[in-house]
């Protein structure tokens, strides 16, 4: 099971597969793994998104304020026409 640090940052370790040298973020081998890591980072308002530098790899990142506050959907902001992203 993944561990969570107790510094209040809510970071989840154990699910990432490697690190992205370009973005300097954790990489996940599947969308499901990234989504699981995002879901377990309590209170962080994270979502998964495809890495644009490495095929079939995923990152997690913070949702924009407009999405968190209900003014827009993530699809409205991020939709690229890719049905898998």
Backbone bond lengths (Angstrom), bond angles and torsions (degrees), N, CA, C in turn:
res aa  C-N    CA-C-N  psi(-1)  N-CA   C-N-CA  omega(-1)  CA-C   N-CA-C  phi
1 X - - - 1.456 - - 1.517 109.23 -
2 X 1.297 116.26 145.99 1.461 121.83 -178.92 1.514 109.96 -71.29
3 X 1.311 115.01 151.06 1.455 119.57 177.85 1.515 109.41 -105.03
4 X 1.286 115.53 156.61 1.464 121.54 179.19 1.513 107.23 -123.33
5 X 1.318 116.50 130.96 1.461 116.46 179.21 1.520 109.08 -72.06
6 X 1.298 116.05 159.61 1.459 120.23 -174.98 1.512 111.74 -110.41
7 X 1.337 116.56 32.18 1.455 121.20 178.49 1.518 111.15 -91.07
8 X 1.338 116.66 -3.56 1.451 120.47 -177.96 1.518 112.79 93.57
9 X 1.323 117.22 -4.58 1.459 120.25 -178.02 1.518 111.68 -77.63
10 X 1.321 118.14 -21.32 1.457 120.81 177.38 1.511 113.70 73.61
11 X 1.292 118.28 19.66 1.464 120.53 -177.76 1.523 110.29 -75.12
12 X 1.320 114.95 140.54 1.449 121.24 -179.71 1.515 107.98 -112.20
13 X 1.317 117.07 129.54 1.457 120.57 176.88 1.516 108.74 -116.56
14 X 1.311 115.51 164.21 1.448 119.69 176.16 1.509 114.73 103.75
15 X 1.340 118.81 -22.03 1.459 120.38 -179.04 1.515 112.54 -99.42
16 X 1.323 118.48 -19.23 1.457 118.28 -177.53 1.527 110.11 -76.63
17 X 1.320 114.80 151.56 1.457 121.05 -173.95 1.519 112.70 -101.24
18 X 1.306 117.47 -28.20 1.463 122.27 178.41 1.517 108.21 -168.42
19 X 1.325 115.97 -172.59 1.454 120.84 178.29 1.518 109.79 -119.88
20 X 1.317 115.86 146.79 1.459 122.26 179.10 1.532 108.42 -90.37
21 X 1.324 116.51 119.31 1.463 121.29 -179.27 1.530 111.80 -68.40
22 X 1.329 117.32 -29.01 1.461 121.22 -178.66 1.525 111.27 -76.39
23 X 1.330 116.83 -52.38 1.460 121.53 -175.50 1.530 113.17 -90.86
24 X 1.332 116.46 -13.80 1.467 122.00 -177.27 1.528 111.83 56.79
25 X 1.333 113.86 43.72 1.456 121.30 177.26 1.517 108.60 -127.73
26 X 1.322 115.79 164.52 1.458 120.74 175.84 1.515 109.71 -69.25
27 X 1.329 115.78 144.37 1.463 122.23 177.00 1.518 109.27 -109.98
28 X 1.312 114.79 143.79 1.460 121.97 177.29 1.519 107.79 -122.18
29 X 1.327 116.47 138.03 1.463 121.74 -174.75 1.521 112.88 -74.62
30 X 1.308 117.85 -15.56 1.462 119.82 178.71 1.526 109.74 -145.16
31 X 1.304 114.52 158.04 1.459 119.97 176.92 1.527 110.23 -62.87
32 X 1.330 116.32 -37.33 1.467 120.68 -179.53 1.530 111.26 -62.47
33 X 1.338 117.37 -41.42 1.473 120.59 178.94 1.527 110.31 -66.05
34 X 1.324 117.03 -42.42 1.460 120.39 179.01 1.523 110.41 -64.72
35 X 1.320 116.76 -42.88 1.467 121.43 179.16 1.529 110.35 -62.00
36 X 1.325 117.02 -40.75 1.461 120.91 179.32 1.527 110.57 -64.22
37 X 1.332 117.04 -43.58 1.460 120.43 178.21 1.524 110.75 -62.99
38 X 1.330 117.20 -42.43 1.463 121.29 179.40 1.522 110.95 -63.60
39 X 1.313 116.35 -40.67 1.467 121.25 -178.44 1.528 111.39 -66.87
40 X 1.334 116.93 -31.81 1.458 120.53 -177.34 1.519 113.62 -88.72
41 X 1.308 118.27 -3.03 1.468 121.80 174.92 1.525 106.81 -88.90
42 X 1.296 116.64 77.64 1.462 124.15 -171.61 1.528 112.59 -52.95
43 X 1.315 115.27 130.47 1.445 121.48 174.57 1.519 115.45 76.52
44 X 1.300 117.96 7.89 1.455 120.09 -174.43 1.532 113.55 -96.10
45 X 1.328 120.70 -12.75 1.466 124.08 179.99 1.532 111.08 54.11
46 X 1.318 115.96 59.50 1.462 121.84 -177.39 1.515 111.69 -105.69
47 X 1.327 115.63 157.58 1.464 122.07 173.99 1.517 108.17 -140.11
48 X 1.308 115.57 157.80 1.463 120.94 177.41 1.526 109.47 -88.99
49 X 1.323 116.44 149.16 1.459 120.76 174.28 1.518 109.29 -152.42
50 X 1.323 115.48 150.73 1.456 122.27 -176.34 1.535 110.70 -71.71
51 X 1.329 116.77 137.20 1.455 122.05 175.04 1.524 108.33 -72.30
52 X 1.315 117.11 129.70 1.462 119.80 -178.51 1.533 112.52 -84.51
53 X 1.321 117.76 -0.61 1.456 121.50 -179.58 1.525 113.62 -107.56
54 X 1.338 116.95 -22.97 1.454 120.44 -177.48 1.530 109.16 -130.08
55 X 1.320 115.26 119.75 1.456 120.56 -178.30 1.525 111.65 -57.91
56 X 1.315 115.52 139.09 1.459 123.72 174.63 1.520 114.21 59.33
57 X 1.315 118.24 26.93 1.457 121.70 174.96 1.528 107.89 -119.26
58 X 1.321 115.91 155.33 1.464 121.82 -172.69 1.522 111.10 -131.38
59 X 1.329 116.45 151.28 1.458 125.00 172.73 1.523 107.88 -118.28
60 X 1.329 115.87 171.03 1.466 120.52 166.47 1.529 107.53 -123.33
61 X 1.335 115.57 148.42 1.461 120.57 -179.70 1.514 110.89 -154.44
62 X 1.307 115.71 167.69 1.465 121.83 -177.47 1.520 112.26 -71.58
63 X 1.312 115.67 143.39 1.461 121.85 173.68 1.527 108.87 -73.89
64 X 1.323 117.43 143.13 1.467 120.11 175.82 1.531 111.01 -65.03
65 X 1.312 115.95 155.54 1.467 121.62 -179.25 1.527 111.69 -56.79
66 X 1.341 118.11 -38.21 1.470 120.54 179.53 1.523 111.95 -59.43
67 X 1.312 117.33 -36.49 1.465 121.16 179.05 1.526 109.43 -73.21
68 X 1.320 117.21 -46.68 1.470 120.80 -179.42 1.522 111.48 -60.35
69 X 1.328 117.33 -32.97 1.462 121.35 -176.97 1.523 113.19 -94.30
70 X 1.336 117.20 3.36 1.454 121.17 173.58 1.520 116.07 81.04
71 X 1.317 118.04 9.98 1.465 119.98 -179.43 1.524 112.57 -79.16
72 X 1.339 117.46 -30.57 1.469 123.12 178.78 1.519 108.28 -143.41
73 X 1.321 115.92 161.17 1.455 120.05 175.56 1.527 109.11 -96.19
74 X 1.316 116.27 158.68 1.464 120.31 176.43 1.526 109.82 -59.94
75 X 1.314 117.12 -36.80 1.466 120.72 178.87 1.535 111.21 -61.44
76 X 1.324 116.97 -39.52 1.470 119.97 178.25 1.524 111.93 -63.71
77 X 1.307 116.87 -34.28 1.464 120.94 -178.89 1.516 111.70 -82.96
78 X 1.329 117.31 -44.11 1.457 120.75 -169.28 1.522 115.16 -103.97
79 X 1.324 119.55 -7.74 1.457 120.75 -172.83 1.528 111.53 -57.81
80 X 1.326 114.39 121.26 1.467 121.26 179.56 1.518 110.94 -113.26
81 X 1.326 116.96 2.90 1.449 120.10 -177.08 1.516 113.25 90.29
82 X 1.324 116.73 -7.70 1.474 122.45 178.85 1.518 107.73 -81.53
83 X 1.314 118.24 115.83 1.465 121.20 -175.54 1.516 113.13 -72.45
84 X 1.354 118.44 -14.45 1.461 121.12 -178.70 1.512 111.84 -96.31
85 X 1.296 118.77 -10.21 1.481 120.40 -176.03 1.511 111.71 -89.92
